[in-house]
Amino acid sequence: MHGFATTLLKWEKTITHSKSIERNEDKRGIHMKVPNTENNAEGCLCDKGDCPTYNQGNLSGTLFCSVGKSEKMPERVHCPCDVCPVWVEYDLKDYYYCIEGAPE
C-alpha cells in the first residue's frame, strides 16, 4: 500500500484506538465519553428549543452529557436525549444530564 491508502489506514487505526481509550464500561454496558467539541455542541439538542426540561428551567449552555450538570437545578419535565444525534453517536444510556451530570 502506498500514498493515500496507507494514510487512510493509519488514520482509521488512530481513530479506532482513541475511541477505545475513551470507552468506559459500567454496569449498564459500554459507552464513550462525549468530547466537548464545537461539532458535538452544534449537534446537541439541549439548547435548540425542543427540550422541555431545558426550557422550563431557563437553562443556558449545551452538551451537558459532556460538560456536566447545569448550575441551575431544573425540574424533570421530559428529556429528549434519546433522539439527540450526540446521544446516539456516543451510545449513551442515561437521561437528564443537565441534572445528573455527564457519564463517568
Backbone as ProteinMPNN parsed JSONL, in Angstrom:
{"seq_chain_A": "MHGFATTLLKWEKTITHSKSIERNEDKRGIHMKVPNTENNAEGCLCDKGDCPTYNQGNLSGTLFCSVGKSEKMPERVHCPCDVCPVWVEYDLKDYYYCIEGAPE", "coords_chain_A": {"N_chain_A": [[0.837, -1.174, 0.0], [0.449, 2.203, -0.756], [0.851, 5.765, -0.418], [-2.19, 7.462, -0.385], [-3.885, 5.332, 0.517], [-2.35, 4.121, 2.554], [-2.12, 6.257, 4.369], [-4.842, 6.615, 4.992], [-5.417, 4.156, 6.224], [-3.729, 4.32, 8.495], [-4.943, 6.522, 9.763], [-7.516, 5.483, 10.307], [-6.802, 3.464, 12.145], [-5.809, 5.067, 14.213], [-8.087, 6.563, 14.958], [-9.801, 4.463, 15.75], [-8.293, 3.427, 17.878], [-8.193, 5.679, 19.611], [-10.899, 6.017, 20.205], [-11.39, 3.619, 21.528], [-9.916, 4.001, 23.822], [-11.357, 6.017, 25.03], [-13.615, 4.697, 25.836], [-15.728, 3.568, 28.412], [-16.573, 1.107, 30.774], [-19.452, 0.202, 32.425], [-22.011, -0.827, 34.769], [-24.215, -0.81, 33.097], [-23.328, -1.268, 30.571], [-21.271, -0.6, 27.692], [-20.095, 2.632, 26.978], [-19.139, 5.7, 25.387], [-17.114, 8.454, 26.405], [-18.212, 11.758, 25.951], [-16.764, 14.02, 23.846], [-16.101, 17.48, 24.371], [-16.703, 19.266, 21.943], [-16.908, 21.635, 19.226], [-18.371, 20.653, 17.066], [-19.922, 18.603, 18.277], [-21.388, 20.198, 20.049], [-22.897, 21.694, 18.258], [-24.525, 19.694, 17.211], [-25.972, 18.891, 19.391], [-29.09, 18.677, 21.119], [-29.96, 20.042, 23.358], [-30.092, 22.943, 23.683], [-31.694, 23.737, 21.588], [-34.375, 24.29, 21.606], [-36.192, 22.201, 21.833], [-36.282, 20.796, 24.195], [-38.119, 20.223, 26.957], [-37.367, 20.254, 29.706], [-35.038, 21.788, 29.715], [-36.058, 24.21, 28.682], [-38.096, 24.893, 30.585], [-36.581, 25.174, 32.872], [-35.125, 27.398, 32.329], [-32.471, 27.162, 31.407], [-28.996, 27.552, 30.501], [-26.344, 27.141, 28.159], [-25.023, 24.067, 26.787], [-24.705, 20.63, 25.713], [-24.596, 18.916, 27.982], [-24.097, 16.265, 28.478], [-21.454, 16.068, 28.102], [-20.124, 18.245, 29.405], [-21.163, 18.253, 31.947], [-23.535, 18.681, 34.714], [-26.042, 21.3, 34.886], [-25.653, 24.578, 36.324], [-27.933, 25.611, 37.404], [-30.776, 24.054, 38.909], [-32.968, 22.324, 37.33], [-36.453, 21.299, 37.15], [-37.509, 17.971, 36.544], [-38.974, 17.456, 33.532], [-39.402, 16.511, 30.811], [-37.254, 14.492, 28.881], [-35.553, 14.634, 25.946], [-33.225, 13.326, 25.17], [-32.734, 10.816, 23.967], [-33.246, 11.069, 21.266], [-31.336, 12.692, 20.344], [-28.621, 13.439, 18.215], [-25.997, 13.339, 19.246], [-26.235, 11.786, 21.572], [-26.962, 9.355, 20.434], [-24.729, 8.819, 18.745], [-22.626, 8.481, 20.586], [-23.463, 6.35, 22.011], [-24.941, 6.595, 24.416], [-26.673, 6.015, 27.521], [-28.179, 7.067, 29.572], [-30.346, 9.698, 30.881], [-31.31, 13.159, 31.351], [-28.909, 14.67, 31.734], [-28.401, 17.292, 32.289], [-29.194, 17.547, 34.877], [-28.199, 15.324, 36.28], [-25.538, 15.163, 35.492], [-22.545, 14.536, 33.511], [-21.746, 11.323, 32.027], [-19.558, 9.109, 33.783]], "CA_chain_A": [[0.0, 0.0, 0.0], [1.215, 3.433, -0.841], [0.158, 7.041, -0.51], [-3.468, 7.725, 0.262], [-4.376, 4.13, 1.198], [-1.574, 3.961, 3.785], [-2.532, 7.345, 5.256], [-6.194, 6.308, 5.431], [-5.332, 3.034, 7.149], [-3.162, 4.849, 9.745], [-5.964, 7.375, 10.367], [-8.542, 4.605, 10.846], [-6.269, 2.826, 13.343], [-5.719, 6.095, 15.245], [-9.444, 6.841, 15.413], [-10.27, 3.287, 16.474], [-7.554, 3.36, 19.137], [-8.585, 6.763, 20.512], [-12.253, 5.744, 20.687], [-11.357, 2.532, 22.501], [-9.388, 4.572, 25.056], [-12.407, 6.819, 25.636], [-14.714, 3.859, 26.279], [-15.819, 3.171, 29.815], [-17.541, 0.045, 30.968], [-20.117, 0.256, 33.71], [-22.986, -1.894, 34.931], [-25.211, -0.765, 32.027], [-22.713, -1.631, 29.301], [-20.163, 0.232, 27.246], [-20.414, 3.907, 26.351], [-17.957, 6.535, 25.21], [-17.202, 9.809, 26.909], [-18.536, 12.702, 24.877], [-15.829, 15.148, 23.797], [-16.688, 18.813, 24.309], [-16.229, 19.867, 20.697], [-17.859, 22.518, 18.548], [-19.24, 19.809, 16.253], [-20.895, 17.977, 19.171], [-22.269, 21.255, 20.562], [-23.832, 22.033, 17.19], [-25.47, 18.589, 17.048], [-26.698, 18.693, 20.646], [-30.449, 19.211, 21.11], [-30.294, 20.725, 24.619], [-30.415, 24.368, 23.554], [-32.326, 24.002, 20.285], [-35.787, 24.612, 21.778], [-37.046, 21.021, 21.889], [-36.158, 20.109, 25.483], [-38.973, 20.868, 27.958], [-36.644, 20.469, 30.958], [-34.144, 22.921, 29.452], [-36.875, 25.414, 28.527], [-38.776, 25.19, 31.835], [-35.583, 25.568, 33.86], [-34.377, 28.563, 31.843], [-31.066, 26.79, 31.43], [-28.12, 28.067, 29.452], [-25.305, 26.168, 27.854], [-25.419, 22.911, 25.987], [-23.828, 19.455, 25.753], [-24.453, 18.507, 29.377], [-23.552, 14.905, 28.503], [-20.008, 16.221, 28.065], [-19.6, 19.223, 30.363], [-21.723, 18.033, 33.284], [-24.847, 19.243, 35.011], [-26.251, 22.741, 34.876], [-25.533, 25.255, 37.61], [-29.312, 25.68, 37.885], [-31.343, 22.727, 39.103], [-34.322, 22.331, 36.779], [-37.372, 20.217, 37.473], [-37.611, 16.984, 35.467], [-40.228, 17.584, 32.786], [-39.27, 15.481, 29.778], [-35.888, 14.505, 28.367], [-35.481, 14.089, 24.592], [-31.857, 12.914, 24.848], [-32.653, 9.615, 23.132], [-33.338, 11.411, 19.843], [-30.227, 13.596, 20.066], [-27.56, 12.782, 17.447], [-24.82, 13.113, 20.093], [-26.607, 10.659, 22.436], [-26.918, 8.153, 19.592], [-23.366, 8.576, 18.273], [-21.751, 8.032, 21.664], [-24.096, 5.184, 22.638], [-25.253, 6.925, 25.8], [-27.784, 5.22, 28.036], [-28.933, 7.788, 30.587], [-31.095, 10.896, 30.534], [-31.222, 14.261, 32.307], [-27.518, 15.031, 32.019], [-28.407, 18.654, 32.842], [-29.442, 17.396, 36.306], [-27.36, 14.253, 36.832], [-24.14, 15.328, 35.104], [-22.012, 13.716, 32.412], [-21.363, 9.973, 32.445], [-18.17, 8.981, 34.243]], "C_chain_A": [[0.885, 1.242, 0.0], [0.28, 4.629, -0.786], [-1.109, 7.127, 0.319], [-3.979, 6.525, 1.051], [-3.646, 3.91, 2.52], [-1.975, 5.014, 4.809], [-3.914, 7.065, 5.831], [-6.184, 5.185, 6.459], [-4.772, 3.492, 8.498], [-4.189, 5.686, 10.484], [-7.053, 6.521, 11.004], [-8.062, 3.916, 12.118], [-6.187, 3.821, 14.492], [-7.089, 6.392, 15.825], [-9.968, 5.676, 16.238], [-9.591, 3.193, 17.822], [-8.02, 4.447, 20.1], [-9.997, 6.547, 21.035], [-12.245, 4.623, 21.709], [-10.802, 3.022, 23.831], [-10.487, 5.333, 25.788], [-13.554, 5.971, 26.172], [-14.593, 3.545, 27.762], [-16.81, 2.034, 29.888], [-18.135, 0.214, 32.35], [-21.19, -0.814, 33.742], [-24.047, -1.913, 33.835], [-24.632, -1.196, 30.69], [-21.604, -0.67, 28.96], [-20.711, 1.517, 26.64], [-19.117, 4.711, 26.235], [-18.18, 7.878, 25.884], [-17.42, 10.737, 25.731], [-17.536, 13.845, 24.909], [-16.576, 16.481, 23.689], [-16.102, 19.528, 23.099], [-17.314, 20.753, 20.098], [-18.852, 21.696, 17.722], [-20.311, 19.129, 17.117], [-21.875, 19.004, 19.721], [-23.307, 21.647, 19.513], [-24.885, 20.95, 17.002], [-26.366, 18.369, 18.248], [-28.073, 19.365, 20.587], [-30.798, 20.055, 22.331], [-30.824, 22.14, 24.404], [-31.12, 24.721, 22.245], [-33.828, 24.246, 20.377], [-36.707, 23.419, 21.933], [-36.978, 20.265, 23.208], [-36.999, 20.835, 26.529], [-38.257, 21.139, 29.283], [-35.729, 21.682, 30.829], [-34.942, 24.221, 29.418], [-37.513, 25.833, 29.852], [-37.791, 25.708, 32.875], [-34.801, 26.804, 33.493], [-32.873, 28.317, 31.897], [-30.289, 27.517, 30.345], [-27.016, 27.049, 29.262], [-25.87, 25.006, 27.057], [-24.43, 21.778, 26.244], [-23.536, 19.001, 27.19], [-23.901, 17.092, 29.497], [-22.027, 14.922, 28.422], [-19.5, 17.086, 29.226], [-20.129, 19.045, 31.779], [-23.002, 18.811, 33.509], [-24.842, 20.762, 35.022], [-26.034, 23.31, 36.274], [-26.911, 25.436, 38.243], [-29.825, 24.253, 38.037], [-32.784, 22.72, 38.593], [-35.155, 21.164, 37.306], [-37.399, 19.253, 36.285], [-38.978, 17.113, 34.806], [-40.292, 16.466, 31.754], [-37.868, 15.611, 29.2], [-35.853, 13.854, 26.984], [-34.085, 13.601, 24.189], [-31.803, 11.745, 23.866], [-32.858, 9.873, 21.641], [-32.232, 12.375, 19.429], [-29.137, 12.852, 19.293], [-26.306, 12.485, 18.278], [-25.054, 11.896, 20.988], [-26.468, 9.345, 21.672], [-25.478, 7.829, 19.207], [-22.456, 8.006, 19.359], [-22.372, 6.921, 22.51], [-24.365, 5.422, 24.122], [-26.503, 6.166, 26.237], [-28.696, 5.993, 28.974], [-29.65, 8.999, 30.006], [-30.81, 11.963, 31.591], [-29.781, 14.572, 32.716], [-27.424, 16.438, 32.6], [-28.625, 18.627, 34.357], [-28.439, 16.445, 36.935], [-25.864, 14.426, 36.546], [-23.73, 14.356, 34.009], [-21.693, 12.311, 32.926], [-19.881, 9.928, 32.831], [-17.354, 8.152, 33.291]], "O_chain_A": [[1.919, 1.303, 0.667], [-0.914, 4.524, -1.068], [-1.114, 6.902, 1.529], [-4.468, 6.7, 2.167], [-4.277, 3.544, 3.512], [-2.152, 4.701, 5.986], [-4.138, 7.256, 7.026], [-6.884, 5.269, 7.469], [-5.289, 3.092, 9.542], [-4.305, 5.58, 11.704], [-7.475, 6.801, 12.127], [-8.826, 3.793, 13.075], [-6.466, 3.459, 15.635], [-7.245, 6.467, 17.044], [-10.522, 5.884, 17.318], [-10.251, 2.907, 18.821], [-8.224, 4.174, 21.283], [-10.275, 6.859, 22.193], [-13.015, 4.664, 22.668], [-11.186, 2.501, 24.877], [-10.552, 5.304, 27.017], [-14.398, 6.49, 26.903], [-13.507, 3.293, 28.283], [-17.785, 2.007, 29.138], [-17.408, 0.353, 33.333], [-21.269, -1.632, 32.826], [-24.718, -2.929, 33.655], [-25.389, -1.465, 29.757], [-21.057, -0.002, 29.837], [-21.677, 1.489, 25.878], [-18.13, 4.422, 26.911], [-19.303, 8.381, 25.927], [-16.878, 10.524, 24.646], [-17.464, 14.571, 25.901], [-17.579, 16.575, 22.982], [-15.14, 20.288, 23.21], [-18.492, 20.625, 20.431], [-20.041, 22.013, 17.687], [-21.479, 19.084, 16.73], [-23.065, 18.717, 19.847], [-24.465, 21.902, 19.846], [-26.028, 21.258, 16.665], [-27.41, 17.727, 18.135], [-28.209, 20.476, 20.075], [-31.834, 20.72, 22.339], [-31.897, 22.484, 24.9], [-31.137, 25.885, 21.845], [-34.494, 24.394, 19.352], [-37.905, 23.603, 22.147], [-37.566, 19.19, 23.325], [-36.645, 21.936, 26.95], [-38.519, 22.158, 29.921], [-35.658, 22.509, 31.738], [-34.559, 25.211, 30.042], [-37.474, 27.012, 30.204], [-38.13, 26.584, 33.67], [-33.917, 27.229, 34.237], [-32.108, 29.156, 32.371], [-30.868, 28.032, 29.388], [-26.789, 26.196, 30.12], [-27.05, 24.982, 26.706], [-23.425, 21.971, 26.927], [-22.39, 18.741, 27.557], [-23.298, 16.752, 30.515], [-21.383, 13.898, 28.65], [-18.569, 16.706, 29.936], [-19.59, 19.634, 32.717], [-23.491, 19.507, 32.62], [-23.803, 21.41, 35.147], [-26.209, 22.616, 37.275], [-27.046, 25.417, 39.466], [-29.346, 23.345, 37.357], [-33.71, 23.066, 39.327], [-34.627, 20.185, 37.833], [-37.318, 19.689, 35.137], [-40.01, 16.905, 35.445], [-41.146, 15.583, 31.832], [-37.355, 16.72, 29.049], [-36.096, 12.654, 26.86], [-33.794, 13.477, 23.0], [-30.911, 11.695, 23.02], [-32.657, 8.966, 20.832], [-32.198, 12.825, 18.283], [-28.765, 11.743, 19.676], [-25.628, 11.486, 18.037], [-24.161, 11.063, 21.143], [-25.933, 8.361, 22.184], [-25.052, 6.681, 19.331], [-21.616, 7.15, 19.085], [-21.872, 6.592, 23.585], [-24.065, 4.581, 24.969], [-27.293, 5.727, 25.402], [-29.856, 5.624, 29.157], [-29.571, 9.282, 28.81], [-30.151, 11.698, 32.596], [-29.48, 14.718, 33.9], [-26.477, 16.748, 33.323], [-28.276, 19.586, 35.046], [-27.891, 16.728, 38.001], [-25.025, 13.896, 37.274], [-24.492, 13.463, 33.636], [-21.404, 12.126, 34.108], [-19.06, 10.641, 32.253], [-16.164, 7.94, 33.522]]}, "name": "protein", "num_of_chains": 1, "seq": "MHGFATTLLKWEKTITHSKSIERNEDKRGIHMKVPNTENNAEGCLCDKGDCPTYNQGNLSGTLFCSVGKSEKMPERVHCPCDVCPVWVEYDLKDYYYCIEGAPE"}
